[in-house]
Amino acid sequence: MEEIGKILPAVFKTQMRRAEPLWPCVVGKAIAGCTRPVAFSGGSLTMGCSCPSWTTQLRSMSDEIRDAINNFLGGAIVKKLSIRHVADLAPLGSAAENPAHRASREAEKLRL
């Protein structure tokens, strides 16, 4: 997985100089806890999500998430947002810091 500053255009790289993690500032702490930008090409951003149920929910919110990202960037940089499940996606914080992520991972283990 690449850092978001390497994926999104140069306009976004200027924001990377901030001290706090950037992704939570863009999409919010709850969404950032189980997602990462994984690809960007031709105005299309692919966001990976560590939890299948969150993936489904976030897909229904993709227009809102895309608008939040573009609002942060200051222009319509992201034309299309795709969200896909990535089982081995590392969370921002530990599972102890993110109860929703921990609960979803425990549920996945029970299904296996």
mmCIF file of the C-alpha atoms, coordinates in Angstrom:
data_MODEL
# 
_entry.id   MODEL 
# 
loop_
_atom_site.group_PDB 
_atom_site.id 
_atom_site.type_symbol 
_atom_site.label_atom_id 
_atom_site.label_alt_id 
_atom_site.label_comp_id 
_atom_site.label_asym_id 
_atom_site.label_entity_id 
_atom_site.label_seq_id 
_atom_site.pdbx_PDB_ins_code 
_atom_site.Cartn_x 
_atom_site.Cartn_y 
_atom_site.Cartn_z 
_atom_site.occupancy 
_atom_site.B_iso_or_equiv 
_atom_site.pdbx_formal_charge 
_atom_site.auth_seq_id 
_atom_site.auth_comp_id 
_atom_site.auth_asym_id 
_atom_site.auth_atom_id 
_atom_site.pdbx_PDB_model_num 
ATOM 1   C CA . MET A 1 1   ? 0.000   0.000   0.000   1.00 0.00 ? 1   MET A CA 1 
ATOM 2   C CA . GLU A 1 2   ? 1.263   3.461   -0.848  1.00 0.00 ? 2   GLU A CA 1 
ATOM 3   C CA . GLU A 1 3   ? 1.035   6.615   1.203   1.00 0.00 ? 3   GLU A CA 1 
ATOM 4   C CA . ILE A 1 4   ? -1.822  8.867   0.127   1.00 0.00 ? 4   ILE A CA 1 
ATOM 5   C CA . GLY A 1 5   ? 0.636   11.647  -0.785  1.00 0.00 ? 5   GLY A CA 1 
ATOM 6   C CA . LYS A 1 6   ? 2.151   9.349   -3.404  1.00 0.00 ? 6   LYS A CA 1 
ATOM 7   C CA . ILE A 1 7   ? -1.232  8.385   -4.841  1.00 0.00 ? 7   ILE A CA 1 
ATOM 8   C CA . LEU A 1 8   ? -3.090  11.676  -5.146  1.00 0.00 ? 8   LEU A CA 1 
ATOM 9   C CA . PRO A 1 9   ? -1.923  14.622  -7.244  1.00 0.00 ? 9   PRO A CA 1 
ATOM 10  C CA . ALA A 1 10  ? 0.720   17.156  -6.242  1.00 0.00 ? 10  ALA A CA 1 
ATOM 11  C CA . VAL A 1 11  ? -1.888  19.505  -4.782  1.00 0.00 ? 11  VAL A CA 1 
ATOM 12  C CA . PHE A 1 12  ? -2.430  16.950  -2.046  1.00 0.00 ? 12  PHE A CA 1 
ATOM 13  C CA . LYS A 1 13  ? 1.276   16.569  -1.262  1.00 0.00 ? 13  LYS A CA 1 
ATOM 14  C CA . THR A 1 14  ? 1.387   20.076  0.193   1.00 0.00 ? 14  THR A CA 1 
ATOM 15  C CA . GLN A 1 15  ? -1.070  18.916  2.837   1.00 0.00 ? 15  GLN A CA 1 
ATOM 16  C CA . MET A 1 16  ? 1.287   16.062  3.834   1.00 0.00 ? 16  MET A CA 1 
ATOM 17  C CA . ARG A 1 17  ? 3.506   18.511  5.714   1.00 0.00 ? 17  ARG A CA 1 
ATOM 18  C CA . ARG A 1 18  ? 0.950   18.668  8.518   1.00 0.00 ? 18  ARG A CA 1 
ATOM 19  C CA . ALA A 1 19  ? 1.921   16.895  11.751  1.00 0.00 ? 19  ALA A CA 1 
ATOM 20  C CA . GLU A 1 20  ? -1.258  14.881  12.302  1.00 0.00 ? 20  GLU A CA 1 
ATOM 21  C CA . PRO A 1 21  ? -2.223  11.888  10.154  1.00 0.00 ? 21  PRO A CA 1 
ATOM 22  C CA . LEU A 1 22  ? -3.868  13.204  7.019   1.00 0.00 ? 22  LEU A CA 1 
ATOM 23  C CA . TRP A 1 23  ? -6.369  10.496  6.039   1.00 0.00 ? 23  TRP A CA 1 
ATOM 24  C CA . PRO A 1 24  ? -8.526  10.959  9.204   1.00 0.00 ? 24  PRO A CA 1 
ATOM 25  C CA . CYS A 1 25  ? -8.667  14.696  8.461   1.00 0.00 ? 25  CYS A CA 1 
ATOM 26  C CA . VAL A 1 26  ? -10.004 13.937  4.998   1.00 0.00 ? 26  VAL A CA 1 
ATOM 27  C CA . VAL A 1 27  ? -12.586 11.202  5.658   1.00 0.00 ? 27  VAL A CA 1 
ATOM 28  C CA . GLY A 1 28  ? -13.029 11.277  9.446   1.00 0.00 ? 28  GLY A CA 1 
ATOM 29  C CA . LYS A 1 29  ? -11.591 9.042   12.158  1.00 0.00 ? 29  LYS A CA 1 
ATOM 30  C CA . ALA A 1 30  ? -14.192 6.260   11.933  1.00 0.00 ? 30  ALA A CA 1 
ATOM 31  C CA . ILE A 1 31  ? -13.805 5.741   8.181   1.00 0.00 ? 31  ILE A CA 1 
ATOM 32  C CA . ALA A 1 32  ? -10.025 6.238   8.284   1.00 0.00 ? 32  ALA A CA 1 
ATOM 33  C CA . GLY A 1 33  ? -9.738  3.531   10.922  1.00 0.00 ? 33  GLY A CA 1 
ATOM 34  C CA . CYS A 1 34  ? -10.639 0.804   8.442   1.00 0.00 ? 34  CYS A CA 1 
ATOM 35  C CA . THR A 1 35  ? -9.761  2.334   5.056   1.00 0.00 ? 35  THR A CA 1 
ATOM 36  C CA . ARG A 1 36  ? -6.800  3.479   2.989   1.00 0.00 ? 36  ARG A CA 1 
ATOM 37  C CA . PRO A 1 37  ? -6.461  4.980   -0.483  1.00 0.00 ? 37  PRO A CA 1 
ATOM 38  C CA . VAL A 1 38  ? -4.867  2.206   -2.543  1.00 0.00 ? 38  VAL A CA 1 
ATOM 39  C CA . ALA A 1 39  ? -4.829  3.536   -6.116  1.00 0.00 ? 39  ALA A CA 1 
ATOM 40  C CA . PHE A 1 40  ? -5.382  6.756   -8.038  1.00 0.00 ? 40  PHE A CA 1 
ATOM 41  C CA . SER A 1 41  ? -5.381  7.102   -11.825 1.00 0.00 ? 41  SER A CA 1 
ATOM 42  C CA . GLY A 1 42  ? -7.140  9.383   -14.261 1.00 0.00 ? 42  GLY A CA 1 
ATOM 43  C CA . GLY A 1 43  ? -9.352  10.940  -11.611 1.00 0.00 ? 43  GLY A CA 1 
ATOM 44  C CA . SER A 1 44  ? -10.416 7.565   -10.212 1.00 0.00 ? 44  SER A CA 1 
ATOM 45  C CA . LEU A 1 45  ? -9.560  6.800   -6.578  1.00 0.00 ? 45  LEU A CA 1 
ATOM 46  C CA . THR A 1 46  ? -9.748  3.257   -5.193  1.00 0.00 ? 46  THR A CA 1 
ATOM 47  C CA . MET A 1 47  ? -10.164 3.033   -1.459  1.00 0.00 ? 47  MET A CA 1 
ATOM 48  C CA . GLY A 1 48  ? -9.417  -0.245  0.335   1.00 0.00 ? 48  GLY A CA 1 
ATOM 49  C CA . CYS A 1 49  ? -11.467 -1.264  3.359   1.00 0.00 ? 49  CYS A CA 1 
ATOM 50  C CA . SER A 1 50  ? -10.475 -3.891  5.925   1.00 0.00 ? 50  SER A CA 1 
ATOM 51  C CA . CYS A 1 51  ? -14.020 -4.961  6.839   1.00 0.00 ? 51  CYS A CA 1 
ATOM 52  C CA . PRO A 1 52  ? -16.551 -6.504  4.397   1.00 0.00 ? 52  PRO A CA 1 
ATOM 53  C CA . SER A 1 53  ? -19.567 -4.963  6.135   1.00 0.00 ? 53  SER A CA 1 
ATOM 54  C CA . TRP A 1 54  ? -17.968 -1.511  6.185   1.00 0.00 ? 54  TRP A CA 1 
ATOM 55  C CA . THR A 1 55  ? -17.094 -1.943  2.508   1.00 0.00 ? 55  THR A CA 1 
ATOM 56  C CA . THR A 1 56  ? -20.771 -2.390  1.694   1.00 0.00 ? 56  THR A CA 1 
ATOM 57  C CA . GLN A 1 57  ? -21.803 0.595   3.817   1.00 0.00 ? 57  GLN A CA 1 
ATOM 58  C CA . LEU A 1 58  ? -19.084 2.850   2.427   1.00 0.00 ? 58  LEU A CA 1 
ATOM 59  C CA . ARG A 1 59  ? -20.046 2.000   -1.145  1.00 0.00 ? 59  ARG A CA 1 
ATOM 60  C CA . SER A 1 60  ? -23.477 3.448   -0.437  1.00 0.00 ? 60  SER A CA 1 
ATOM 61  C CA . MET A 1 61  ? -21.745 6.601   0.838   1.00 0.00 ? 61  MET A CA 1 
ATOM 62  C CA . SER A 1 62  ? -19.212 6.888   -1.997  1.00 0.00 ? 62  SER A CA 1 
ATOM 63  C CA . ASP A 1 63  ? -20.606 10.154  -3.399  1.00 0.00 ? 63  ASP A CA 1 
ATOM 64  C CA . GLU A 1 64  ? -20.438 11.801  0.039   1.00 0.00 ? 64  GLU A CA 1 
ATOM 65  C CA . ILE A 1 65  ? -16.911 10.499  0.653   1.00 0.00 ? 65  ILE A CA 1 
ATOM 66  C CA . ARG A 1 66  ? -15.752 11.655  -2.787  1.00 0.00 ? 66  ARG A CA 1 
ATOM 67  C CA . ASP A 1 67  ? -17.237 15.104  -2.118  1.00 0.00 ? 67  ASP A CA 1 
ATOM 68  C CA . ALA A 1 68  ? -15.428 15.286  1.253   1.00 0.00 ? 68  ALA A CA 1 
ATOM 69  C CA . ILE A 1 69  ? -12.125 14.358  -0.384  1.00 0.00 ? 69  ILE A CA 1 
ATOM 70  C CA . ASN A 1 70  ? -12.604 16.930  -3.146  1.00 0.00 ? 70  ASN A CA 1 
ATOM 71  C CA . ASN A 1 71  ? -13.611 19.559  -0.597  1.00 0.00 ? 71  ASN A CA 1 
ATOM 72  C CA . PHE A 1 72  ? -10.370 18.884  1.279   1.00 0.00 ? 72  PHE A CA 1 
ATOM 73  C CA . LEU A 1 73  ? -8.377  19.074  -1.953  1.00 0.00 ? 73  LEU A CA 1 
ATOM 74  C CA . GLY A 1 74  ? -10.067 22.298  -2.999  1.00 0.00 ? 74  GLY A CA 1 
ATOM 75  C CA . GLY A 1 75  ? -11.322 21.041  -6.375  1.00 0.00 ? 75  GLY A CA 1 
ATOM 76  C CA . ALA A 1 76  ? -12.892 18.160  -8.273  1.00 0.00 ? 76  ALA A CA 1 
ATOM 77  C CA . ILE A 1 77  ? -9.726  16.019  -8.353  1.00 0.00 ? 77  ILE A CA 1 
ATOM 78  C CA . VAL A 1 78  ? -11.464 12.711  -7.653  1.00 0.00 ? 78  VAL A CA 1 
ATOM 79  C CA . LYS A 1 79  ? -14.058 12.051  -10.359 1.00 0.00 ? 79  LYS A CA 1 
ATOM 80  C CA . LYS A 1 80  ? -14.862 8.469   -9.346  1.00 0.00 ? 80  LYS A CA 1 
ATOM 81  C CA . LEU A 1 81  ? -14.470 6.646   -6.029  1.00 0.00 ? 81  LEU A CA 1 
ATOM 82  C CA . SER A 1 82  ? -14.405 2.858   -5.842  1.00 0.00 ? 82  SER A CA 1 
ATOM 83  C CA . ILE A 1 83  ? -14.343 0.958   -2.571  1.00 0.00 ? 83  ILE A CA 1 
ATOM 84  C CA . ARG A 1 84  ? -13.093 -2.603  -2.329  1.00 0.00 ? 84  ARG A CA 1 
ATOM 85  C CA . HIS A 1 85  ? -12.466 -5.049  0.483   1.00 0.00 ? 85  HIS A CA 1 
ATOM 86  C CA . VAL A 1 86  ? -8.775  -5.652  1.252   1.00 0.00 ? 86  VAL A CA 1 
ATOM 87  C CA . ALA A 1 87  ? -8.509  -8.351  3.919   1.00 0.00 ? 87  ALA A CA 1 
ATOM 88  C CA . ASP A 1 88  ? -4.940  -7.592  5.020   1.00 0.00 ? 88  ASP A CA 1 
ATOM 89  C CA . LEU A 1 89  ? -5.281  -3.809  5.132   1.00 0.00 ? 89  LEU A CA 1 
ATOM 90  C CA . ALA A 1 90  ? -3.475  -2.453  8.198   1.00 0.00 ? 90  ALA A CA 1 
ATOM 91  C CA . PRO A 1 91  ? -5.631  -0.200  10.383  1.00 0.00 ? 91  PRO A CA 1 
ATOM 92  C CA . LEU A 1 92  ? -4.461  3.305   11.357  1.00 0.00 ? 92  LEU A CA 1 
ATOM 93  C CA . GLY A 1 93  ? -4.303  2.462   15.045  1.00 0.00 ? 93  GLY A CA 1 
ATOM 94  C CA . SER A 1 94  ? -4.255  -0.803  16.903  1.00 0.00 ? 94  SER A CA 1 
ATOM 95  C CA . ALA A 1 95  ? -7.394  -2.935  17.204  1.00 0.00 ? 95  ALA A CA 1 
ATOM 96  C CA . ALA A 1 96  ? -7.638  -1.807  20.839  1.00 0.00 ? 96  ALA A CA 1 
ATOM 97  C CA . GLU A 1 97  ? -7.931  1.812   19.667  1.00 0.00 ? 97  GLU A CA 1 
ATOM 98  C CA . ASN A 1 98  ? -10.636 0.969   17.112  1.00 0.00 ? 98  ASN A CA 1 
ATOM 99  C CA . PRO A 1 99  ? -13.480 -1.085  18.653  1.00 0.00 ? 99  PRO A CA 1 
ATOM 100 C CA . ALA A 1 100 ? -15.458 -1.255  15.392  1.00 0.00 ? 100 ALA A CA 1 
ATOM 101 C CA . HIS A 1 101 ? -12.479 -2.721  13.572  1.00 0.00 ? 101 HIS A CA 1 
ATOM 102 C CA . ARG A 1 102 ? -11.743 -5.170  16.413  1.00 0.00 ? 102 ARG A CA 1 
ATOM 103 C CA . ALA A 1 103 ? -15.366 -6.365  16.504  1.00 0.00 ? 103 ALA A CA 1 
ATOM 104 C CA . SER A 1 104 ? -15.515 -6.874  12.744  1.00 0.00 ? 104 SER A CA 1 
ATOM 105 C CA . ARG A 1 105 ? -12.222 -8.834  12.757  1.00 0.00 ? 105 ARG A CA 1 
ATOM 106 C CA . GLU A 1 106 ? -13.513 -11.066 15.588  1.00 0.00 ? 106 GLU A CA 1 
ATOM 107 C CA . ALA A 1 107 ? -16.717 -11.702 13.613  1.00 0.00 ? 107 ALA A CA 1 
ATOM 108 C CA . GLU A 1 108 ? -14.662 -12.612 10.530  1.00 0.00 ? 108 GLU A CA 1 
ATOM 109 C CA . LYS A 1 109 ? -12.617 -15.109 12.570  1.00 0.00 ? 109 LYS A CA 1 
ATOM 110 C CA . LEU A 1 110 ? -15.790 -16.796 13.799  1.00 0.00 ? 110 LEU A CA 1 
ATOM 111 C CA . ARG A 1 111 ? -17.020 -17.247 10.214  1.00 0.00 ? 111 ARG A CA 1 
ATOM 112 C CA . LEU A 1 112 ? -13.788 -18.953 9.103   1.00 0.00 ? 112 LEU A CA 1 
# 
